[in-house]
Amino acid sequence: MPAKPKKAFPLRLEPALYEALERAAASEFRSVNAEVEVLLREALARRGVKVAPPEKRKRGRPPKSETKKGET
């Protein structure tokens, strides 16, 4: 079953805050978006708000049986 699409919404940040997020994300080898998600989950956990863990996405190439005919 495919994962549910993520909710997209605009977020306005001060440039200095965004730059700090970029540095933090780079140090963890994450995108800024992934870093924001991690920080939000940590902040909610500190407040005692339970959030279901994210669905694990399959990594790598799909097995040959899942590829379409004619694809290589």
All heavy atoms as a GROMACS GRO file, in nm:
protein
  566
    1MET      N    1   0.085  -0.117   0.000
    1MET     CA    2   0.000   0.000   0.000
    1MET      C    3   0.089   0.124   0.000
    1MET      O    4   0.179   0.136   0.082
    1MET     CB    5  -0.089  -0.002   0.124
    1MET     CG    6  -0.170   0.124   0.141
    1MET     SD    7  -0.261   0.131   0.295
    1MET     CE    8  -0.412   0.055   0.241
    2PRO      N    9   0.066   0.218  -0.093
    2PRO     CA   10   0.148   0.338  -0.096
    2PRO      C   11   0.124   0.424   0.027
    2PRO      O   12   0.016   0.424   0.085
    2PRO     CB   13   0.104   0.409  -0.223
    2PRO     CG   14  -0.018   0.341  -0.272
    2PRO     CD   15  -0.032   0.212  -0.199
    3ALA      N   16   0.229   0.497   0.064
    3ALA     CA   17   0.217   0.587   0.180
    3ALA      C   18   0.122   0.701   0.146
    3ALA      O   19   0.107   0.741   0.032
    3ALA     CB   20   0.354   0.641   0.216
    4LYS      N   21   0.056   0.753   0.249
    4LYS     CA   22  -0.032   0.868   0.231
    4LYS      C   23   0.051   0.988   0.189
    4LYS      O   24   0.163   1.006   0.238
    4LYS     CB   25  -0.104   0.900   0.361
    4LYS     CG   26  -0.198   0.792   0.408
    4LYS     CD   27  -0.260   0.832   0.541
    4LYS     CE   28  -0.335   0.716   0.601
    4LYS     NZ   29  -0.384   0.747   0.735
    5PRO      N   30  -0.003   1.072   0.102
    5PRO     CA   31   0.074   1.192   0.065
    5PRO      C   32   0.087   1.284   0.185
    5PRO      O   33  -0.001   1.290   0.271
    5PRO     CB   34  -0.009   1.256  -0.046
    5PRO     CG   35  -0.145   1.196  -0.034
    5PRO     CD   36  -0.130   1.063   0.034
    6LYS      N   37   0.198   1.356   0.191
    6LYS     CA   38   0.219   1.449   0.301
    6LYS      C   39   0.140   1.576   0.278
    6LYS      O   40   0.113   1.616   0.166
    6LYS     CB   41   0.368   1.482   0.313
    6LYS     CG   42   0.449   1.364   0.360
    6LYS     CD   43   0.590   1.404   0.388
    6LYS     CE   44   0.665   1.288   0.447
    6LYS     NZ   45   0.791   1.331   0.504
    7LYS      N   46   0.103   1.639   0.388
    7LYS     CA   47   0.030   1.766   0.383
    7LYS      C   48   0.130   1.877   0.352
    7LYS      O   49   0.230   1.893   0.421
    7LYS     CB   50  -0.037   1.790   0.518
    7LYS     CG   51  -0.104   1.924   0.532
    7LYS     CD   52  -0.227   1.934   0.447
    7LYS     CE   53  -0.296   2.066   0.471
    7LYS     NZ   54  -0.398   2.093   0.376
    8ALA      N   55   0.104   1.952   0.248
    8ALA     CA   56   0.189   2.064   0.211
    8ALA      C   57   0.121   2.194   0.254
    8ALA      O   58   0.000   2.208   0.243
    8ALA     CB   59   0.212   2.065   0.061
    9PHE      N   60   0.201   2.287   0.306
    9PHE     CA   61   0.148   2.418   0.342
    9PHE      C   62   0.262   2.519   0.340
    9PHE      O   63   0.378   2.483   0.362
    9PHE     CB   64   0.079   2.417   0.479
    9PHE     CG   65   0.173   2.396   0.594
    9PHE    CD1   66   0.220   2.505   0.667
    9PHE    CD2   67   0.216   2.270   0.629
    9PHE    CE1   68   0.307   2.487   0.773
    9PHE    CE2   69   0.302   2.251   0.736
    9PHE     CZ   70   0.348   2.359   0.807
   10PRO      N   71   0.232   2.646   0.310
   10PRO     CA   72   0.338   2.747   0.308
   10PRO      C   73   0.384   2.780   0.450
   10PRO      O   74   0.303   2.780   0.544
   10PRO     CB   75   0.272   2.868   0.242
   10PRO     CG   76   0.126   2.847   0.260
   10PRO     CD   77   0.103   2.698   0.272
   11LEU      N   78   0.509   2.805   0.464
   11LEU     CA   79   0.566   2.840   0.594
   11LEU      C   80   0.662   2.957   0.574
   11LEU      O   81   0.758   2.946   0.498
   11LEU     CB   82   0.640   2.719   0.652
   11LEU     CG   83   0.710   2.740   0.786
   11LEU    CD1   84   0.609   2.771   0.896
   11LEU    CD2   85   0.790   2.616   0.823
   12ARG      N   86   0.635   3.066   0.641
   12ARG     CA   87   0.722   3.182   0.631
   12ARG      C   88   0.815   3.184   0.751
   12ARG      O   89   0.771   3.174   0.865
   12ARG     CB   90   0.639   3.310   0.624
   12ARG     CG   91   0.564   3.325   0.493
   12ARG     CD   92   0.480   3.450   0.490
   12ARG     NE   93   0.366   3.446   0.580
   12ARG     CZ   94   0.251   3.384   0.554
   12ARG    NH1   95   0.238   3.316   0.443
   12ARG    NH2   96   0.152   3.387   0.639
   13LEU      N   97   0.944   3.196   0.725
   13LEU     CA   98   1.045   3.198   0.830
   13LEU      C   99   1.136   3.318   0.810
   13LEU      O  100   1.161   3.361   0.697
   13LEU     CB  101   1.131   3.071   0.824
   13LEU     CG  102   1.061   2.938   0.843
   13LEU    CD1  103   1.158   2.824   0.815
   13LEU    CD2  104   1.006   2.927   0.983
   14GLU      N  105   1.189   3.366   0.919
   14GLU     CA  106   1.290   3.470   0.911
   14GLU      C  107   1.414   3.410   0.845
   14GLU      O  108   1.445   3.292   0.867
   14GLU     CB  109   1.326   3.520   1.050
   14GLU     CG  110   1.214   3.593   1.120
   14GLU     CD  111   1.254   3.637   1.260
   14GLU    OE1  112   1.370   3.617   1.300
   14GLU    OE2  113   1.166   3.691   1.328
   15PRO      N  114   1.485   3.486   0.764
   15PRO     CA  115   1.603   3.433   0.696
   15PRO      C  116   1.707   3.372   0.790
   15PRO      O  117   1.764   3.266   0.761
   15PRO     CB  118   1.661   3.554   0.622
   15PRO     CG  119   1.542   3.643   0.600
   15PRO     CD  120   1.455   3.624   0.721
   16ALA      N  121   1.728   3.433   0.905
   16ALA     CA  122   1.827   3.379   0.999
   16ALA      C  123   1.784   3.242   1.053
   16ALA      O  124   1.867   3.153   1.070
   16ALA     CB  125   1.848   3.477   1.115
   17LEU      N  126   1.654   3.226   1.077
   17LEU     CA  127   1.604   3.099   1.125
   17LEU      C  128   1.618   2.992   1.017
   17LEU      O  129   1.660   2.880   1.044
   17LEU     CB  130   1.458   3.112   1.168
   17LEU     CG  131   1.389   2.985   1.219
   17LEU    CD1  132   1.464   2.925   1.337
   17LEU    CD2  133   1.245   3.015   1.256
   18TYR      N  134   1.587   3.027   0.893
   18TYR     CA  135   1.601   2.931   0.784
   18TYR      C  136   1.747   2.890   0.765
   18TYR      O  137   1.776   2.772   0.745
   18TYR     CB  138   1.545   2.988   0.653
   18TYR     CG  139   1.542   2.883   0.545
   18TYR    CD1  140   1.439   2.790   0.540
   18TYR    CD2  141   1.643   2.874   0.451
   18TYR    CE1  142   1.436   2.691   0.443
   18TYR    CE2  143   1.642   2.776   0.354
   18TYR     CZ  144   1.539   2.684   0.350
   18TYR     OH  145   1.538   2.586   0.255
   19GLU      N  146   1.838   2.985   0.775
   19GLU     CA  147   1.980   2.953   0.763
   19GLU      C  148   2.025   2.858   0.874
   19GLU      O  149   2.103   2.765   0.849
   19GLU     CB  150   2.064   3.080   0.763
   19GLU     CG  151   2.047   3.162   0.636
   19GLU     CD  152   2.109   3.300   0.646
   19GLU    OE1  153   2.180   3.329   0.745
   19GLU    OE2  154   2.085   3.380   0.554
   20ALA      N  155   1.975   2.879   0.995
   20ALA     CA  156   2.008   2.789   1.105
   20ALA      C  157   1.952   2.650   1.079
   20ALA      O  158   2.018   2.549   1.107
   20ALA     CB  159   1.954   2.845   1.237
   21LEU      N  160   1.831   2.642   1.024
   21LEU     CA  161   1.772   2.513   0.988
   21LEU      C  162   1.855   2.443   0.881
   21LEU      O  163   1.877   2.322   0.887
   21LEU     CB  164   1.629   2.530   0.939
   21LEU     CG  165   1.523   2.549   1.045
   21LEU    CD1  166   1.391   2.592   0.981
   21LEU    CD2  167   1.504   2.421   1.125
   22GLU      N  168   1.901   2.520   0.782
   22GLU     CA  169   1.985   2.462   0.677
   22GLU      C  170   2.113   2.403   0.735
   22GLU      O  171   2.153   2.292   0.698
   22GLU     CB  172   2.022   2.567   0.573
   22GLU     CG  173   1.914   2.599   0.474
   22GLU     CD  174   1.960   2.698   0.370
   22GLU    OE1  175   2.019   2.802   0.408
   22GLU    OE2  176   1.935   2.672   0.251
   23ARG      N  177   2.177   2.475   0.826
   23ARG     CA  178   2.301   2.424   0.888
   23ARG      C  179   2.274   2.299   0.970
   23ARG      O  180   2.348   2.200   0.962
   23ARG     CB  181   2.364   2.533   0.976
   23ARG     CG  182   2.428   2.644   0.898
   23ARG     CD  183   2.513   2.735   0.987
   23ARG     NE  184   2.438   2.790   1.099
   23ARG     CZ  185   2.367   2.902   1.097
   23ARG    NH1  186   2.362   2.974   0.986
   23ARG    NH2  187   2.304   2.946   1.204
   24ALA      N  188   2.165   2.301   1.049
   24ALA     CA  189   2.131   2.184   1.131
   24ALA      C  190   2.099   2.064   1.043
   24ALA      O  191   2.141   1.952   1.070
   24ALA     CB  192   2.013   2.216   1.223
   25ALA      N  193   2.024   2.087   0.935
   25ALA     CA  194   1.988   1.978   0.844
   25ALA      C  195   2.112   1.921   0.778
   25ALA      O  196   2.128   1.799   0.769
   25ALA     CB  197   1.890   2.030   0.738
   26ALA      N  198   2.202   2.007   0.733
   26ALA     CA  199   2.324   1.960   0.667
   26ALA      C  200   2.410   1.877   0.762
   26ALA      O  201   2.467   1.775   0.722
   26ALA     CB  202   2.404   2.078   0.614
   27SER      N  203   2.416   1.917   0.888
   27SER     CA  204   2.498   1.842   0.983
   27SER      C  205   2.441   1.704   1.012
   27SER      O  206   2.512   1.614   1.054
   27SER     CB  207   2.515   1.920   1.114
   27SER     OG  208   2.394   1.923   1.186
   28GLU      N  209   2.311   1.686   0.987
   28GLU     CA  210   2.246   1.557   1.008
   28GLU      C  211   2.220   1.484   0.876
   28GLU      O  212   2.153   1.380   0.875
   28GLU     CB  213   2.111   1.577   1.080
   28GLU     CG  214   2.124   1.635   1.219
   28GLU     CD  215   2.182   1.537   1.319
   28GLU    OE1  216   2.163   1.416   1.303
   28GLU    OE2  217   2.249   1.584   1.413
   29PHE      N  218   2.270   1.540   0.764
   29PHE     CA  219   2.250   1.482   0.631
   29PHE      C  220   2.101   1.466   0.600
   29PHE      O  221   2.056   1.363   0.551
   29PHE     CB  222   2.324   1.349   0.616
   29PHE     CG  223   2.471   1.361   0.639
   29PHE    CD1  224   2.528   1.317   0.757
   29PHE    CD2  225   2.552   1.420   0.543
   29PHE    CE1  226   2.664   1.330   0.779
   29PHE    CE2  227   2.689   1.435   0.564
   29PHE     CZ  228   2.745   1.389   0.683
   30ARG      N  229   2.024   1.570   0.630
   30ARG     CA  230   1.880   1.571   0.603
   30ARG      C  231   1.847   1.692   0.516
   30ARG      O  232   1.922   1.788   0.511
   30ARG     CB  233   1.799   1.587   0.734
   30ARG     CG  234   1.806   1.474   0.828
   30ARG     CD  235   1.711   1.501   0.945
   30ARG     NE  236   1.717   1.392   1.039
   30ARG     CZ  237   1.751   1.404   1.166
   30ARG    NH1  238   1.778   1.523   1.216
   30ARG    NH2  239   1.754   1.299   1.245
   31SER      N  240   1.728   1.689   0.459
   31SER     CA  241   1.676   1.808   0.392
   31SER      C  242   1.623   1.902   0.501
   31SER      O  243   1.600   1.860   0.615
   31SER     CB  244   1.563   1.770   0.297
   31SER     OG  245   1.451   1.721   0.371
   32VAL      N  246   1.601   2.026   0.465
   32VAL     CA  247   1.544   2.121   0.560
   32VAL      C  248   1.405   2.073   0.602
   32VAL      O  249   1.369   2.079   0.719
   32VAL     CB  250   1.539   2.264   0.502
   32VAL    CG1  251   1.462   2.358   0.592
   32VAL    CG2  252   1.680   2.316   0.479
   33ASN      N  253   1.328   2.022   0.507
   33ASN     CA  254   1.194   1.974   0.539
   33ASN      C  255   1.200   1.860   0.641
   33ASN      O  256   1.125   1.859   0.739
   33ASN     CB  257   1.125   1.925   0.411
   33ASN     CG  258   0.982   1.889   0.436
   33ASN    OD1  259   0.898   1.975   0.452
   33ASN    ND2  260   0.952   1.759   0.440
   34ALA      N  261   1.290   1.765   0.620
   34ALA     CA  262   1.303   1.653   0.714
   34ALA      C  263   1.348   1.702   0.851
   34ALA      O  264   1.303   1.652   0.955
   34ALA     CB  265   1.400   1.548   0.659
   35GLU      N  266   1.436   1.800   0.852
   35GLU     CA  267   1.484   1.855   0.980
   35GLU      C  268   1.370   1.922   1.055
   35GLU      O  269   1.357   1.905   1.177
   35GLU     CB  270   1.598   1.955   0.955
   35GLU     CG  271   1.662   2.006   1.082
   35GLU     CD  272   1.740   1.902   1.159
   35GLU    OE1  273   1.773   1.795   1.104
   35GLU    OE2  274   1.772   1.929   1.276
   36VAL      N  275   1.286   1.996   0.985
   36VAL     CA  276   1.171   2.061   1.049
   36VAL      C  277   1.079   1.954   1.108
   36VAL      O  278   1.031   1.968   1.222
   36VAL     CB  279   1.095   2.151   0.948
   36VAL    CG1  280   0.961   2.195   1.004
   36VAL    CG2  281   1.180   2.272   0.912
   37GLU      N  282   1.054   1.846   1.035
   37GLU     CA  283   0.970   1.738   1.086
   37GLU      C  284   1.029   1.677   1.213
   37GLU      O  285   0.958   1.654   1.311
   37GLU     CB  286   0.950   1.630   0.980
   37GLU     CG  287   0.854   1.670   0.872
   37GLU     CD  288   0.814   1.554   0.784
   37GLU    OE1  289   0.786   1.445   0.839
   37GLU    OE2  290   0.811   1.572   0.662
   38VAL      N  291   1.160   1.652   1.213
   38VAL     CA  292   1.225   1.593   1.331
   38VAL      C  293   1.213   1.688   1.450
   38VAL      O  294   1.178   1.646   1.561
   38VAL     CB  295   1.374   1.562   1.301
   38VAL    CG1  296   1.451   1.530   1.428
   38VAL    CG2  297   1.384   1.446   1.202
   39LEU      N  298   1.241   1.816   1.427
   39LEU     CA  299   1.233   1.913   1.536
   39LEU      C  300   1.091   1.925   1.591
   39LEU      O  301   1.071   1.935   1.713
   39LEU     CB  302   1.285   2.049   1.490
   39LEU     CG  303   1.435   2.054   1.458
   39LEU    CD1  304   1.470   2.187   1.394
   39LEU    CD2  305   1.517   2.030   1.583
   40LEU      N  306   0.992   1.924   1.502
   40LEU     CA  307   0.853   1.931   1.549
   40LEU      C  308   0.816   1.807   1.630
   40LEU      O  309   0.749   1.818   1.734
   40LEU     CB  310   0.758   1.947   1.430
   40LEU     CG  311   0.759   2.085   1.363
   40LEU    CD1  312   0.677   2.082   1.235
   40LEU    CD2  313   0.708   2.191   1.458
   41ARG      N  314   0.857   1.689   1.584
   41ARG     CA  315   0.827   1.566   1.660
   41ARG      C  316   0.893   1.569   1.798
   41ARG      O  317   0.832   1.530   1.897
   41ARG     CB  318   0.874   1.443   1.583
   41ARG     CG  319   0.785   1.411   1.465
   41ARG     CD  320   0.833   1.289   1.390
   41ARG     NE  321   0.747   1.263   1.277
   41ARG     CZ  322   0.630   1.202   1.284
   41ARG    NH1  323   0.586   1.158   1.399
   41ARG    NH2  324   0.556   1.185   1.176
   42GLU      N  325   1.018   1.616   1.804
   42GLU     CA  326   1.088   1.625   1.932
   42GLU      C  327   1.017   1.724   2.025
   42GLU      O  328   0.999   1.695   2.144
   42GLU     CB  329   1.233   1.668   1.911
   42GLU     CG  330   1.320   1.561   1.847
   42GLU     CD  331   1.460   1.611   1.814
   42GLU    OE1  332   1.489   1.732   1.832
   42GLU    OE2  333   1.540   1.527   1.769
   43ALA      N  334   0.977   1.839   1.973
   43ALA     CA  335   0.909   1.939   2.055
   43ALA      C  336   0.775   1.887   2.106
   43ALA      O  337   0.740   1.907   2.223
   43ALA     CB  338   0.888   2.068   1.974
   44LEU      N  339   0.700   1.819   2.020
   44LEU     CA  340   0.572   1.763   2.064
   44LEU      C  341   0.592   1.654   2.169
   44LEU      O  342   0.516   1.647   2.266
   44LEU     CB  343   0.495   1.708   1.944
   44LEU     CG  344   0.438   1.815   1.849
   44LEU    CD1  345   0.384   1.750   1.722
   44LEU    CD2  346   0.330   1.895   1.918
   45ALA      N  347   0.694   1.571   2.152
   45ALA     CA  348   0.722   1.465   2.249
   45ALA      C  349   0.756   1.525   2.386
   45ALA      O  350   0.711   1.475   2.489
   45ALA     CB  351   0.836   1.376   2.200
   46ARG      N  352   0.834   1.635   2.387
   46ARG     CA  353   0.866   1.701   2.514
   46ARG      C  354   0.742   1.754   2.584
   46ARG      O  355   0.736   1.761   2.706
   46ARG     CB  356   0.965   1.815   2.491
   46ARG     CG  357   1.109   1.770   2.476
   46ARG     CD  358   1.207   1.886   2.488
   46ARG     NE  359   1.178   1.995   2.396
   46ARG     CZ  360   1.225   2.006   2.272
   46ARG    NH1  361   1.302   1.911   2.223
   46ARG    NH2  362   1.195   2.110   2.197
   47ARG      N  363   0.641   1.790   2.506
   47ARG     CA  364   0.515   1.840   2.563
   47ARG      C  365   0.418   1.728   2.595
   47ARG      O  366   0.307   1.754   2.641
   47ARG     CB  367   0.448   1.937   2.466
   47ARG     CG  368   0.522   2.067   2.454
   47ARG     CD  369   0.450   2.159   2.360
   47ARG     NE  370   0.513   2.290   2.362
   47ARG     CZ  371   0.448   2.402   2.348
   47ARG    NH1  372   0.318   2.403   2.328
   47ARG    NH2  373   0.512   2.516   2.350
   48GLY      N  374   0.457   1.604   2.566
   48GLY     CA  375   0.371   1.491   2.598
   48GLY      C  376   0.266   1.462   2.492
   48GLY      O  377   0.172   1.387   2.518
   49VAL      N  378   0.283   1.519   2.374
   49VAL     CA  379   0.188   1.495   2.265
   49VAL      C  380   0.237   1.373   2.188
   49VAL      O  381   0.350   1.370   2.140
   49VAL     CB  382   0.179   1.617   2.171
   49VAL    CG1  383   0.085   1.588   2.054
   49VAL    CG2  384   0.134   1.739   2.248
   50LYS      N  385   0.150   1.272   2.178
   50LYS     CA  386   0.188   1.151   2.108
   50LYS      C  387   0.154   1.164   1.960
   50LYS      O  388   0.043   1.200   1.923
   50LYS     CB  389   0.117   1.030   2.166
   50LYS     CG  390   0.160   1.004   2.308
   50LYS     CD  391   0.098   0.879   2.363
   50LYS     CE  392   0.145   0.863   2.506
   50LYS     NZ  393   0.126   0.730   2.555
   51VAL      N  394   0.252   1.133   1.876
   51VAL     CA  395   0.236   1.136   1.731
   51VAL      C  396   0.281   1.000   1.680
   51VAL      O  397   0.388   0.951   1.718
   51VAL     CB  398   0.321   1.248   1.667
   51VAL    CG1  399   0.305   1.247   1.516
   51VAL    CG2  400   0.284   1.383   1.725
   52ALA      N  401   0.201   0.941   1.594
   52ALA     CA  402   0.239   0.811   1.537
   52ALA      C  403   0.370   0.827   1.460
   52ALA      O  404   0.392   0.929   1.395
   52ALA     CB  405   0.130   0.762   1.443
   53PRO      N  406   0.457   0.727   1.468
   53PRO     CA  407   0.583   0.737   1.394
   53PRO      C  408   0.555   0.739   1.244
   53PRO      O  409   0.454   0.685   1.198
   53PRO     CB  410   0.659   0.610   1.434
   53PRO     CG  411   0.557   0.519   1.490
   53PRO     CD  412   0.444   0.602   1.541
   54PRO      N  413   0.643   0.802   1.168
   54PRO     CA  414   0.620   0.808   1.024
   54PRO      C  415   0.628   0.669   0.962
   54PRO      O  416   0.698   0.581   1.012
   54PRO     CB  417   0.734   0.897   0.972
   54PRO     CG  418   0.838   0.890   1.077
   54PRO     CD  419   0.768   0.866   1.208
   55GLU      N  420   0.553   0.650   0.853
   55GLU     CA  421   0.557   0.522   0.783
   55GLU      C  422   0.694   0.506   0.720
   55GLU      O  423   0.747   0.600   0.661
   55GLU     CB  424   0.451   0.517   0.674
   55GLU     CG  425   0.310   0.514   0.726
   55GLU     CD  426   0.207   0.504   0.615
   55GLU    OE1  427   0.241   0.457   0.504
   55GLU    OE2  428   0.093   0.544   0.640
   56LYS      N  429   0.751   0.388   0.733
   56LYS     CA  430   0.881   0.361   0.671
   56LYS      C  431   0.861   0.346   0.522
   56LYS      O  432   0.775   0.272   0.477
   56LYS     CB  433   0.942   0.232   0.727
   56LYS     CG  434   0.974   0.239   0.874
   56LYS     CD  435   1.093   0.328   0.897
   56LYS     CE  436   1.130   0.326   1.043
   56LYS     NZ  437   1.235   0.417   1.076
   57ARG      N  438   0.941   0.420   0.446
   57ARG     CA  439   0.933   0.410   0.301
   57ARG      C  440   1.034   0.308   0.254
   57ARG      O  441   1.143   0.296   0.310
   57ARG     CB  442   0.963   0.545   0.238
   57ARG     CG  443   0.856   0.646   0.269
   57ARG     CD  444   0.877   0.781   0.211
   57ARG     NE  445   0.981   0.789   0.110
   57ARG     CZ  446   1.025   0.902   0.058
   57ARG    NH1  447   0.973   1.014   0.098
   57ARG    NH2  448   1.119   0.904  -0.033
   58LYS      N  449   0.997   0.235   0.151
   58LYS     CA  450   1.090   0.139   0.093
   58LYS      C  451   1.203   0.216   0.027
   58LYS      O  452   1.182   0.319  -0.036
   58LYS     CB  453   1.021   0.052  -0.011
   58LYS     CG  454   0.922  -0.044   0.050
   58LYS     CD  455   0.864  -0.133  -0.057
   58LYS     CE  456   0.765  -0.229   0.003
   58LYS     NZ  457   0.703  -0.314  -0.099
   59ARG      N  458   1.323   0.166   0.043
   59ARG     CA  459   1.440   0.230  -0.017
   59ARG      C  460   1.496   0.141  -0.126
   59ARG      O  461   1.484   0.020  -0.121
   59ARG     CB  462   1.544   0.257   0.090
   59ARG     CG  463   1.495   0.356   0.195
   59ARG     CD  464   1.600   0.381   0.298
   59ARG     NE  465   1.720   0.433   0.240
   59ARG     CZ  466   1.761   0.559   0.249
   59ARG    NH1  467   1.691   0.643   0.318
   59ARG    NH2  468   1.872   0.599   0.193
   60GLY      N  469   1.560   0.202  -0.221
   60GLY     CA  470   1.625   0.126  -0.327
   60GLY      C  471   1.532   0.096  -0.442
   60GLY      O  472   1.418   0.140  -0.448
   61ARG      N  473   1.582   0.017  -0.532
   61ARG     CA  474   1.504  -0.019  -0.650
   61ARG      C  475   1.399  -0.123  -0.616
   61ARG      O  476   1.423  -0.209  -0.532
   61ARG     CB  477   1.596  -0.077  -0.758
   61ARG     CG  478   1.691   0.022  -0.814
   61ARG     CD  479   1.769  -0.040  -0.925
   61ARG     NE  480   1.860   0.057  -0.983
   61ARG     CZ  481   1.938   0.033  -1.083
   61ARG    NH1  482   1.940  -0.085  -1.139
   61ARG    NH2  483   2.016   0.128  -1.130
   62PRO      N  484   1.287  -0.118  -0.686
   62PRO     CA  485   1.187  -0.223  -0.662
   62PRO      C  486   1.235  -0.354  -0.721
   62PRO      O  487   1.317  -0.356  -0.814
   62PRO     CB  488   1.064  -0.172  -0.738
   62PRO     CG  489   1.116  -0.075  -0.838
   62PRO     CD  490   1.243  -0.018  -0.780
   63PRO      N  491   1.188  -0.466  -0.667
   63PRO     CA  492   1.227  -0.595  -0.725
   63PRO      C  493   1.183  -0.603  -0.870
   63PRO      O  494   1.090  -0.535  -0.912
   63PRO     CB  495   1.151  -0.697  -0.641
   63PRO     CG  496   1.108  -0.624  -0.519
   63PRO     CD  497   1.101  -0.479  -0.554
   64LYS      N  498   1.251  -0.687  -0.947
   64LYS     CA  499   1.221  -0.701  -1.090
   64LYS      C  500   1.074  -0.732  -1.113
   64LYS      O  501   1.015  -0.688  -1.210
   64LYS     CB  502   1.306  -0.811  -1.153
   64LYS     CG  503   1.452  -0.780  -1.158
   64LYS     CD  504   1.488  -0.738  -1.296
   64LYS     CE  505   1.639  -0.718  -1.299
   64LYS     NZ  506   1.681  -0.645  -1.413
   65SER      N  507   1.011  -0.807  -1.023
   65SER     CA  508   0.871  -0.845  -1.042
   65SER      C  509   0.777  -0.725  -1.035
   65SER      O  510   0.665  -0.731  -1.084
   65SER     CB  511   0.829  -0.948  -0.938
   65SER     OG  512   0.841  -0.892  -0.808
   66GLU      N  513   0.821  -0.613  -0.976
   66GLU     CA  514   0.736  -0.495  -0.963
   66GLU      C  515   0.758  -0.394  -1.074
   66GLU      O  516   0.687  -0.295  -1.083
   66GLU     CB  517   0.761  -0.427  -0.827
   66GLU     CG  518   0.713  -0.509  -0.711
   66GLU     CD  519   0.731  -0.435  -0.580
   66GLU    OE1  520   0.738  -0.310  -0.580
   66GLU    OE2  521   0.739  -0.502  -0.476
   67THR      N  522   0.857  -0.416  -1.161
   67THR     CA  523   0.880  -0.320  -1.269
   67THR      C  524   0.786  -0.348  -1.384
   67THR      O  525   0.739  -0.460  -1.404
   67THR     CB  526   1.026  -0.326  -1.320
   67THR    OG1  527   1.053  -0.460  -1.366
   67THR    CG2  528   1.124  -0.288  -1.211
   68LYS      N  529   0.756  -0.243  -1.461
   68LYS     CA  530   0.666  -0.257  -1.574
   68LYS      C  531   0.737  -0.326  -1.688
   68LYS      O  532   0.860  -0.320  -1.700
   68LYS     CB  533   0.617  -0.120  -1.621
   68LYS     CG  534   0.534  -0.049  -1.520
   68LYS     CD  535   0.497   0.089  -1.571
   68LYS     CE  536   0.424   0.166  -1.465
   68LYS     NZ  537   0.397   0.303  -1.507
   69LYS      N  538   0.659  -0.389  -1.777
   69LYS     CA  539   0.717  -0.454  -1.893
   69LYS      C  540   0.786  -0.348  -1.979
   69LYS      O  541   0.735  -0.240  -1.999
   69LYS     CB  542   0.609  -0.524  -1.976
   69LYS     CG  543   0.580  -0.662  -1.932
   69LYS     CD  544   0.493  -0.729  -2.035
   69LYS     CE  545   0.484  -0.876  -2.002
   69LYS     NZ  546   0.400  -0.946  -2.098
   70GLY      N  547   0.901  -0.384  -2.030
   70GLY     CA  548   0.973  -0.295  -2.118
   70GLY      C  549   1.067  -0.199  -2.045
   70GLY      O  550   1.148  -0.137  -2.108
   71GLU      N  551   1.054  -0.186  -1.911
   71GLU     CA  552   1.146  -0.100  -1.836
   71GLU      C  553   1.271  -0.178  -1.802
   71GLU      O  554   1.269  -0.298  -1.787
   71GLU     CB  555   1.082  -0.051  -1.705
   71GLU     CG  556   0.981   0.057  -1.725
   71GLU     CD  557   0.937   0.115  -1.591
   71GLU    OE1  558   1.024   0.138  -1.506
   71GLU    OE2  559   0.817   0.135  -1.574
   72THR      N  560   1.379  -0.109  -1.788
   72THR     CA  561   1.503  -0.176  -1.750
   72THR      C  562   1.551  -0.127  -1.619
   72THR      O  563   1.515  -0.027  -1.569
   72THR     CB  564   1.613  -0.155  -1.857
   72THR    OG1  565   1.629  -0.015  -1.878
   72THR    CG2  566   1.576  -0.226  -1.985
   0.00000   0.00000   0.00000
